[in-house]
Amino acid sequence: MNMDPISLLEQEQLAQLAKFRRIATGLLLLMAIVFVVTRRFELAYPWLALVRAFAEAAMVGALADWFAVTALFKHPLGLPIPHTAIIRRNKDRIGVSIANFLEHNFMTREVISEELREVDFAAALASWLESPGNGRRLAQQLAGTVPALLRMVEDKDVGHFLQQRAAAALQDVRFAPLLGELLALLKAGGQHQRVFDHVIELAADALERNRPYIRQKIHDKSPRWLPKSIDEKFFERLLEELNNILDEMREEDSEWRGRFEFAAENFIDNLKTSPEYEARLARMIHNTMAQEEFRGYVTQVWRDIKARLLRDVRAEDSKAVGRLEQALVALARALEQDRAVSAKLNQWLRGFATETIVHRRGEIAQLVERVIRKWDGETIARKIELHVGKDLQYIRINGTLVGGMVGLLLHLAAQALT
């Protein structure tokens, strides 16, 4: 597997490597020239023996370091000498070692906790959200995920889920006492009397609107031999009495209103205390929620909500995006103003990041190992040489100079002993 093409940074590193490689090689050649020249004129000028000893040892040091540096990445002079091209031949083992080193020395709980201790995630988040446009873009990104999320679920599955959740949530609810308390609250505010008045008005309106129908029914049910004038008088008298009853019911101290008051109180009391009422109401509600029609209604409500949400998130002036943006800006301000909240958020994020990395460090190390294993040896050797090659050329330069100094000292020591 070949790695990415050479980047601008690697091009710069390659140029520096070539430069220092020329310097190191040039220094070796210079020592070789000095050695040849001093060897040639040493008899005539004995003091050149010092320079020759320096140059001779410098060449040995330079060649030894050249061989060592070259052997890390390739075969010197292309010869398959044993234990050369070390990185190329051992890249898999190097990958295992690097992965193991990262796992047990870098991705430990102590190291990560220490490194994250001073990181202020909350301040960074608040600053980023307050930058112009960031909150809006993030809100749009969040809202943009809604269609994909909604497409992941079937409408009928959502309907079935909502039906089951609603039934489970209401399983232990005592409906009758709850309804009794609600009706008692309405009764205390006189709402039941308004209902009574409204029913009276509905009845009066129904009588007035259905006068022809009632008249026709009376005529149809009366004997044929009875004159129609009597039917008409009976009709008029019936409607008159019914309207009189309704007028009587409208009076605040009417017997009808008192009976309704008593019936309402008795009904509310039964709702609060009667197990029979509770059982009937609970059975009616649970049977209703178990019906297929109820599931269809819930599904249709979900479809309507989903359709509205999809239309909104796709609109230019999306209300959902606007509300999300407002919420994100409010979050940024809260993080800036409330240091307790910021501290808790930082603590949570640091703990979450630490635990996640530590828990996954084995997988991360395996990823590093797999990636290095896929790289070809020549490319990884080139990559490593680009990053450390400049320093390795300094080793060649230093080896030349140090070797020369050692050679000079050895020559002086030999002269002193003779």
Backbone torsions as a table, in degrees:
resi	resn	phi	psi	omega
1	MET	NA	119.2	178.3
2	ASN	-80.5	145.8	179.3
3	MET	-85.9	-177.5	-176.2
4	ASP	-62.6	156.5	176.9
5	PRO	-59.0	160.8	-177.8
6	ILE	-62.1	127.4	179.2
7	SER	-85.8	174.2	178.3
8	LEU	-62.4	-39.1	178.3
9	LEU	-62.6	-42.9	-180.0
10	GLU	-67.7	-33.1	175.9
11	GLN	-63.8	-40.3	177.5
12	GLU	-66.2	-41.5	178.1
13	GLN	-63.9	-38.7	178.6
14	LEU	-63.6	-39.5	178.7
15	ALA	-65.6	-42.8	178.3
16	GLN	-65.0	-40.5	178.5
17	LEU	-60.7	-45.9	179.7
18	ALA	-61.8	-39.1	-179.6
19	LYS	-62.9	-50.2	-177.1
20	PHE	-74.7	-24.9	173.9
21	ARG	-66.7	-40.6	177.9
22	ARG	-64.3	-39.0	179.6
23	ILE	-64.0	-46.1	-178.5
24	ALA	-64.2	-43.9	-180.0
25	THR	-67.5	-39.7	178.4
26	GLY	-62.5	-38.3	178.7
27	LEU	-65.7	-38.2	176.3
28	LEU	-62.1	-45.7	179.2
29	LEU	-63.2	-37.9	179.0
30	LEU	-62.8	-42.9	179.2
31	MET	-64.9	-35.9	178.1
32	ALA	-65.1	-41.8	178.6
33	ILE	-64.9	-44.3	179.5
34	VAL	-61.0	-41.2	-179.3
35	PHE	-62.2	-45.4	-178.5
36	VAL	-63.5	-45.1	-177.1
37	VAL	-65.8	-47.2	-178.1
38	THR	-66.9	-33.5	178.0
39	ARG	-65.0	-35.8	-177.2
40	ARG	-70.9	-37.7	-174.0
41	PHE	-109.1	13.7	-176.2
42	GLU	-66.1	-36.3	-177.7
43	LEU	-67.2	-34.8	-179.5
44	ALA	-77.9	-33.6	-178.1
45	TYR	-127.0	88.7	-175.6
46	PRO	-55.3	-32.9	-179.3
47	TRP	-62.3	-17.3	177.6
48	LEU	-68.5	-11.7	178.1
49	ALA	-61.6	-32.6	177.7
50	LEU	-65.7	-44.4	-179.7
51	VAL	-66.6	-41.2	179.2
52	ARG	-62.2	-39.9	178.8
53	ALA	-64.2	-40.6	177.8
54	PHE	-62.5	-48.5	-177.2
55	ALA	-65.9	-39.6	-179.0
56	GLU	-62.8	-48.8	-179.8
57	ALA	-67.6	-35.0	178.6
58	ALA	-62.4	-39.5	177.6
59	MET	-64.6	-40.7	179.0
60	VAL	-62.1	-46.7	179.0
61	GLY	-62.7	-42.2	-179.0
62	ALA	-64.5	-44.1	-179.8
63	LEU	-66.9	-37.9	179.2
64	ALA	-65.1	-45.2	179.6
65	ASP	-69.5	-36.6	175.1
66	TRP	-59.1	-44.6	-180.0
67	PHE	-62.8	-44.4	-177.6
68	ALA	-64.8	-44.0	-178.9
69	VAL	-67.0	-45.1	-179.0
70	THR	-64.7	-37.6	-177.5
71	ALA	-64.4	-21.2	177.1
72	LEU	-65.7	-36.0	-170.1
73	PHE	-111.2	-27.0	-175.4
74	LYS	-154.4	177.8	174.4
75	HIS	-82.3	122.6	178.3
76	PRO	-57.8	129.7	-178.9
77	LEU	57.3	18.7	179.2
78	GLY	75.8	7.0	-178.5
79	LEU	-86.7	130.9	-178.7
80	PRO	-75.2	61.9	179.8
81	ILE	-72.8	136.2	179.1
82	PRO	-57.0	146.8	177.7
83	HIS	61.9	33.8	171.1
84	THR	-119.7	173.4	-172.4
85	ALA	51.1	47.6	-170.8
86	ILE	-62.3	-48.2	-177.3
87	ILE	-64.8	-42.7	-178.5
88	ARG	-62.6	-42.4	-175.5
89	ARG	-79.9	-22.7	-173.6
90	ASN	-116.7	24.5	-175.7
91	LYS	-60.4	-38.1	-179.7
92	ASP	-64.8	-43.5	178.0
93	ARG	-65.9	-36.7	176.8
94	ILE	-64.5	-40.6	177.6
95	GLY	-60.6	-43.8	177.6
96	VAL	-61.4	-43.3	-178.6
97	SER	-65.4	-42.9	179.2
98	ILE	-63.9	-45.2	179.8
99	ALA	-61.2	-43.8	179.4
100	ASN	-65.1	-39.0	178.8
101	PHE	-64.6	-44.1	178.3
102	LEU	-62.7	-43.6	-175.6
103	GLU	-64.1	-41.4	-170.6
104	HIS	-101.8	-4.8	-179.4
105	ASN	-122.9	-26.8	-178.2
106	PHE	-107.7	-41.9	-174.3
107	MET	-96.8	47.4	175.1
108	THR	-99.2	157.9	-177.8
109	ARG	-61.4	-39.8	-178.1
110	GLU	-64.7	-47.1	-177.9
111	VAL	-64.3	-48.0	-176.6
112	ILE	-66.6	-42.9	178.4
113	SER	-59.9	-42.4	179.6
114	GLU	-64.6	-42.1	-178.5
115	GLU	-68.6	-34.2	-176.7
116	LEU	-88.3	-7.5	-173.8
117	ARG	-61.5	-36.5	-176.3
118	GLU	-95.3	0.1	-179.2
119	VAL	-80.6	122.9	179.8
120	ASP	-97.8	85.1	-179.0
121	PHE	-62.6	-40.5	-176.5
122	ALA	-62.8	-45.4	179.4
123	ALA	-63.9	-41.3	178.5
124	ALA	-63.1	-41.9	178.9
125	LEU	-65.2	-44.7	179.9
126	ALA	-62.3	-44.1	179.8
127	SER	-62.4	-41.7	-179.5
128	TRP	-67.3	-41.4	-179.3
129	LEU	-67.1	-30.8	-178.9
130	GLU	-81.8	-12.0	175.7
131	SER	-65.7	139.1	-175.4
132	PRO	-55.3	126.1	174.6
133	GLY	90.5	-20.0	-176.9
134	ASN	-66.4	-44.4	179.2
135	GLY	-61.4	-40.6	179.7
136	ARG	-65.7	-44.5	-179.6
137	ARG	-64.4	-41.7	178.3
138	LEU	-65.1	-40.7	177.7
139	ALA	-61.4	-40.9	177.9
140	GLN	-65.1	-38.9	178.1
141	GLN	-64.9	-43.2	179.0
142	LEU	-64.2	-44.6	179.8
143	ALA	-67.5	-30.5	-180.0
144	GLY	-66.6	-19.6	177.9
145	THR	-80.7	-13.3	-176.1
146	VAL	-61.1	-49.4	179.5
147	PRO	-56.9	-42.0	179.7
148	ALA	-63.7	-41.5	178.8
149	LEU	-64.9	-40.6	-179.3
150	LEU	-68.3	-31.7	179.2
151	ARG	-72.6	-15.4	-178.3
152	MET	-75.8	-15.7	-176.7
153	VAL	-119.9	147.2	176.5
154	GLU	-86.1	143.2	-179.4
155	ASP	-59.9	-41.5	-178.0
156	LYS	-66.8	-33.3	177.7
157	ASP	-67.7	-39.6	177.4
158	VAL	-64.4	-43.0	178.2
159	GLY	-59.8	-44.7	179.0
160	HIS	-64.3	-41.3	-179.9
161	PHE	-64.0	-46.8	-179.0
162	LEU	-64.1	-37.9	177.9
163	GLN	-62.7	-45.0	179.8
164	GLN	-66.2	-43.0	-179.4
165	ARG	-64.8	-41.0	179.4
166	ALA	-63.9	-43.8	179.2
167	ALA	-63.0	-41.2	180.0
168	ALA	-67.3	-39.3	-178.9
169	ALA	-66.8	-32.3	-177.7
170	LEU	-95.2	4.6	-175.0
171	GLN	-59.3	-41.7	-174.8
172	ASP	-103.6	10.1	-179.9
173	VAL	-80.5	132.4	175.7
174	ARG	-91.8	100.0	-171.6
175	PHE	-70.7	-42.8	-174.7
176	ALA	-61.5	-51.3	177.1
177	PRO	-60.6	-36.9	178.7
178	LEU	-63.0	-45.3	177.3
179	LEU	-65.4	-37.2	178.5
180	GLY	-62.2	-43.4	178.0
181	GLU	-63.8	-40.4	178.5
182	LEU	-63.1	-45.8	179.0
183	LEU	-65.7	-36.3	177.9
184	ALA	-64.2	-38.3	177.8
185	LEU	-64.1	-42.8	177.8
186	LEU	-66.0	-40.0	179.6
187	LYS	-64.2	-39.7	179.1
188	ALA	-61.2	-29.6	177.9
189	GLY	-90.1	5.7	178.9
190	GLY	76.7	13.4	-177.7
191	GLN	-68.0	-28.9	-179.1
192	HIS	-65.8	-33.4	177.3
193	GLN	-68.9	-33.2	175.0
194	ARG	-65.8	-38.7	176.2
195	VAL	-62.8	-42.6	178.9
196	PHE	-60.3	-46.1	178.3
197	ASP	-63.1	-38.9	-179.4
198	HIS	-65.8	-39.3	178.5
199	VAL	-64.7	-40.6	178.1
200	ILE	-60.1	-44.9	-179.5
201	GLU	-65.8	-36.4	177.0
202	LEU	-64.7	-40.9	179.2
203	ALA	-65.7	-43.3	179.5
204	ALA	-63.2	-41.7	178.7
205	ASP	-65.6	-39.4	178.3
206	ALA	-64.3	-40.6	177.9
207	LEU	-62.0	-43.6	-177.7
208	GLU	-67.5	-41.4	-178.0
209	ARG	-74.0	-23.1	-176.0
210	ASN	-109.0	21.7	177.9
211	ARG	-56.4	-47.2	179.1
212	PRO	-61.8	-37.8	-177.9
213	TYR	-66.9	-43.5	-179.9
214	ILE	-65.4	-42.3	178.1
215	ARG	-59.3	-44.6	-179.2
216	GLN	-64.9	-39.6	178.7
217	LYS	-63.8	-39.2	178.0
218	ILE	-64.1	-43.9	178.7
219	HIS	-63.2	-39.1	-178.2
220	ASP	-68.2	-34.4	-175.6
221	LYS	-89.3	-16.3	-179.0
222	SER	-77.6	153.1	178.8
223	PRO	-60.5	149.1	-177.5
224	ARG	-66.0	-29.1	-177.3
225	TRP	-77.9	-12.7	-179.0
226	LEU	-78.8	130.0	-178.6
227	PRO	-61.7	147.1	-179.1
228	LYS	-67.2	-24.2	178.6
229	SER	-64.8	-35.2	178.0
230	ILE	-68.7	-40.4	175.8
231	ASP	-58.1	-41.1	-178.0
232	GLU	-66.6	-42.2	178.9
233	LYS	-64.4	-39.2	178.2
234	PHE	-63.3	-39.6	179.0
235	PHE	-63.1	-47.6	-178.5
236	GLU	-64.3	-41.6	-179.6
237	ARG	-66.1	-38.6	178.8
238	LEU	-61.8	-49.2	-179.4
239	LEU	-65.7	-34.8	178.4
240	GLU	-63.6	-44.0	-179.3
241	GLU	-67.8	-39.3	178.0
242	LEU	-63.5	-41.0	177.6
243	ASN	-67.5	-35.0	176.1
244	ASN	-63.6	-40.8	178.4
245	ILE	-63.5	-41.6	178.9
246	LEU	-64.6	-38.8	176.7
247	ASP	-63.8	-40.5	178.0
248	GLU	-63.5	-39.1	179.7
249	MET	-66.4	-26.4	179.5
250	ARG	-70.0	-23.3	-177.8
251	GLU	-66.4	140.7	-174.7
252	GLU	-65.4	-31.0	-178.5
253	ASP	-106.1	24.6	-178.3
254	SER	-71.8	154.3	177.6
255	GLU	-64.0	-35.0	178.9
256	TRP	-61.4	-43.3	179.9
257	ARG	-67.1	-37.4	176.8
258	GLY	-64.0	-41.4	177.8
259	ARG	-63.0	-40.3	178.7
260	PHE	-64.8	-39.3	178.0
261	GLU	-61.2	-45.7	-179.7
262	PHE	-64.8	-42.5	-179.6
263	ALA	-64.2	-38.8	179.3
264	ALA	-65.5	-44.7	178.6
265	GLU	-62.3	-43.0	-179.3
266	ASN	-65.0	-40.1	179.4
267	PHE	-65.8	-41.9	179.0
268	ILE	-65.6	-40.8	179.3
269	ASP	-63.8	-40.3	178.6
270	ASN	-65.5	-39.2	177.8
271	LEU	-61.5	-38.6	-177.4
272	LYS	-74.7	-31.2	-168.8
273	THR	-119.8	-21.0	-171.5
274	SER	-85.9	120.7	174.6
275	PRO	-62.7	-30.6	-179.3
276	GLU	-65.8	-45.0	177.6
277	TYR	-61.6	-42.8	179.0
278	GLU	-59.8	-45.6	-179.0
279	ALA	-63.9	-42.6	-179.4
280	ARG	-63.7	-47.4	-177.0
281	LEU	-66.4	-42.8	179.1
282	ALA	-63.5	-41.7	179.4
283	ARG	-64.6	-40.9	179.7
284	MET	-63.7	-43.8	-178.8
285	ILE	-68.4	-45.0	-179.2
286	HIS	-66.1	-37.5	176.9
287	ASN	-65.4	-37.6	179.1
288	THR	-65.7	-43.5	-178.2
289	MET	-70.5	-22.5	179.5
290	ALA	-82.9	-10.1	-177.4
291	GLN	-71.6	147.5	177.3
292	GLU	-63.3	-31.8	179.2
293	GLU	-63.8	-37.7	178.4
294	PHE	-65.0	-40.8	176.8
295	ARG	-62.0	-41.2	177.9
296	GLY	-62.7	-37.6	177.7
297	TYR	-65.3	-44.8	179.1
298	VAL	-61.8	-42.2	179.2
299	THR	-62.0	-40.8	-179.7
300	GLN	-67.1	-39.1	176.5
301	VAL	-61.3	-42.2	177.9
302	TRP	-62.8	-41.8	179.0
303	ARG	-62.5	-41.2	179.1
304	ASP	-63.9	-44.0	179.3
305	ILE	-62.8	-44.4	-179.0
306	LYS	-62.8	-43.6	-179.2
307	ALA	-62.3	-42.8	178.9
308	ARG	-65.2	-40.5	-180.0
309	LEU	-65.3	-41.7	179.4
310	LEU	-65.2	-41.4	178.1
311	ARG	-63.3	-38.5	-176.6
312	ASP	-69.6	-46.6	-175.8
313	VAL	-68.3	-20.9	178.9
314	ARG	-89.4	-11.0	-178.1
315	ALA	-77.7	152.8	179.0
316	GLU	-65.2	-38.8	179.9
317	ASP	-103.6	48.4	-176.4
318	SER	-56.7	127.2	176.6
319	LYS	-70.0	-35.3	179.3
320	ALA	-63.5	-43.5	178.4
321	VAL	-63.5	-41.7	179.2
322	GLY	-62.1	-43.3	-180.0
323	ARG	-67.7	-38.8	177.2
324	LEU	-62.9	-42.3	179.0
325	GLU	-62.1	-44.0	178.3
326	GLN	-61.1	-41.2	179.5
327	ALA	-64.6	-39.6	-179.8
328	LEU	-68.6	-39.9	177.4
329	VAL	-65.7	-41.6	177.2
330	ALA	-62.4	-37.3	177.2
331	LEU	-63.4	-43.5	179.6
332	ALA	-61.2	-43.1	-179.5
333	ARG	-66.6	-40.0	179.2
334	ALA	-63.5	-38.6	179.2
335	LEU	-66.8	-32.9	179.3
336	GLU	-75.6	-37.9	-172.8
337	GLN	-88.5	-31.7	-176.4
338	ASP	-107.2	98.5	-177.3
339	ARG	-70.0	-25.3	177.9
340	ALA	-65.9	-43.1	178.0
341	VAL	-65.0	-42.4	178.9
342	SER	-61.2	-41.9	-179.4
343	ALA	-63.9	-41.1	179.6
344	LYS	-66.4	-40.9	178.7
345	LEU	-64.6	-43.9	177.8
346	ASN	-61.1	-43.5	179.9
347	GLN	-61.2	-43.1	-179.6
348	TRP	-66.3	-44.5	-178.0
349	LEU	-66.4	-40.5	178.3
350	ARG	-64.2	-44.2	178.8
351	GLY	-64.4	-41.5	-179.9
352	PHE	-64.5	-45.9	-179.8
353	ALA	-63.5	-43.0	-179.3
354	THR	-62.8	-49.8	-177.9
355	GLU	-64.7	-37.8	-179.9
356	THR	-65.0	-46.7	-179.0
357	ILE	-65.5	-45.6	-178.8
358	VAL	-64.5	-41.1	-179.4
359	HIS	-66.3	-31.7	-176.1
360	ARG	-102.9	8.3	-173.2
361	ARG	-63.4	-33.4	176.8
362	GLY	-62.6	-42.1	178.8
363	GLU	-67.7	-38.1	177.6
364	ILE	-63.8	-43.9	179.1
365	ALA	-63.1	-41.0	177.6
366	GLN	-64.1	-35.6	176.5
367	LEU	-62.5	-45.7	178.0
368	VAL	-59.3	-44.9	-179.9
369	GLU	-62.5	-43.1	-179.3
370	ARG	-66.0	-40.3	-179.1
371	VAL	-64.6	-45.7	179.2
372	ILE	-64.2	-36.3	179.6
373	ARG	-64.2	-31.4	-179.0
374	LYS	-78.0	-20.8	179.4
375	TRP	-71.0	145.7	174.6
376	ASP	-80.9	150.1	-172.6
377	GLY	-60.5	-40.3	-177.2
378	GLU	-64.4	-41.3	-177.7
379	THR	-68.5	-44.8	-179.3
380	ILE	-66.2	-34.8	176.6
381	ALA	-63.7	-40.2	178.8
382	ARG	-65.8	-41.0	-179.4
383	LYS	-62.1	-46.8	-178.9
384	ILE	-65.4	-39.6	-179.9
385	GLU	-64.3	-35.6	177.8
386	LEU	-62.9	-36.7	-175.6
387	HIS	-82.1	-30.6	-176.8
388	VAL	-119.7	-2.8	-174.7
389	GLY	-61.8	-36.2	179.8
390	LYS	-60.3	-45.4	179.3
391	ASP	-67.2	-34.0	178.7
392	LEU	-67.7	-32.3	175.7
393	GLN	-67.9	-31.9	172.9
394	TYR	-61.9	-35.7	176.7
395	ILE	-61.1	-42.4	177.8
396	ARG	-61.9	-43.6	-180.0
397	ILE	-64.3	-46.7	179.6
398	ASN	-64.9	-37.6	178.0
399	GLY	-61.2	-37.6	178.2
400	THR	-64.3	-48.7	-177.0
401	LEU	-70.3	-44.6	-179.8
402	VAL	-64.9	-42.2	178.0
403	GLY	-59.0	-41.4	178.2
404	GLY	-62.6	-43.5	179.5
405	MET	-64.4	-41.8	178.2
406	VAL	-62.4	-43.5	178.7
407	GLY	-60.9	-40.7	179.0
408	LEU	-64.5	-44.1	179.2
409	LEU	-64.0	-40.8	177.9
410	LEU	-63.1	-40.1	178.1
411	HIS	-62.4	-45.4	179.4
412	LEU	-63.1	-40.7	179.6
413	ALA	-63.8	-41.7	179.5
414	ALA	-64.0	-39.9	179.5
415	GLN	-65.1	-35.6	-177.3
416	ALA	-71.6	-30.6	-177.6
417	LEU	-82.3	-14.5	-177.7
418	THR	-95.4	NA	NA
